[in-house]
């Protein structure tokens, strides 16, 4: 499944992830605190950030289908990444990248998902 999300930092600095790798790294410990090593072991091998724009806070994760609900709940319950206060709003969940791109286009975002 593909999860299209947007972060909203409660301060003006985005130091929780300038790259997709930094963002995923910052999610690891909070996810393990919530779901344990077992959960991380199921999600991590296929967790990919297909889109991440740190300036706009828009991102697209690919997660395993059987962990999609838990991952969405986890994202929406986060209050910080790497000690930076933020909130995350999940805009769209889909089985295809085309549907996520369509949602971006229909809602005024100018991002192109290139995979």
N, C-alpha and C positions, 0 to 999 in steps of 0.2 A: 504494500500500500504506500501511497505517497501522501505526505502530510505537508500542506502549505501553511506557513505560520508567519507571524510578525512579532518582533520583540519591541517592547517599549521600555526603555531605560528610564528610571525615575530621576536620574541626574543627566547631565549633558555629555558625559563621557561614555564611550563604548569601548571598554577594555575587557569585555568578557569573551571576545573572539573576533579578531580581525581576519582570520582565515577560517575555513570550514573545519579544518583539523583542530584548531584551538577551541572552536565552539563545541565540537563533539567531545574533546578532552575535558572541557569544563562540565559537561553533562554526566561524565562517567561516575564520579563519586556520589553525587546526589541520587543517581539512578540506582547505584549499588546499595545505598542506604535504604532506599524504598523497596527494592525487589531482590537484593542480594546478588551474590556472585552468579548464582544460577540464572537469574533474570538477565544480567549483563551478558552472560555467556550465550544466551539465546538471541539477544538483540544485536550485540556488537559485530558479529561476523558479516551481517548484511546491512548494518546501519550506514547510510551514505548521505552526505549533504550534497544534493545535486545542484542546488542553487543557494548561495549565501551572499547577500549584499549587506555588509556591516553598516554602511551609511544609511540605508533605508530600513534595516532590520528585517528584511524579507528573506525567508529561507524555505527550502523544500527538502524534506527528509524522505528517504526510502527506508521503510521498516518492514520486518516480517509481518505477514498478514495476521498470524495468531497473537502477535503482541501489539497490534495497532491500537486497540482500545486502551490498554495499559499505558502505552507511550503517550498518547494524547492526554490522558488524565495526568500523567507525570508532568508533561510540558505545561499544562494549564495550572498546575499547583506550585510550580517553581516560583520562588521569590527572589532568587539571585543566582548568578553564574559567576564563578570566580570572585565571589564577594562583591559583585556589582548588583545593586538592587534593580529588578526589572519585573515586568509581567510579559507573558507570552499569550497571544491570541491565536488560536488555530482557526484559519479562515476556511480551509477546504480539505477534505479527505477524499482520495480517489484511487481507483485502480489503474489509471493511466496518466501519463504525463500530459497528453493532449487535453484532458479535462482540466488539469491544473493550469495549463497555459490559457485555455479558454476562460477560466475564472479570472486570471490576471488581466486578460484583455478586456473582459466585460466590466471590470471594476477599476479601470483607469490606471493600472500599473503598466509600465513600459519595459518590463523585464522579459527577456527571451530565454527560455529554458533550452540549453544546448547540451545534449547528452551524447 
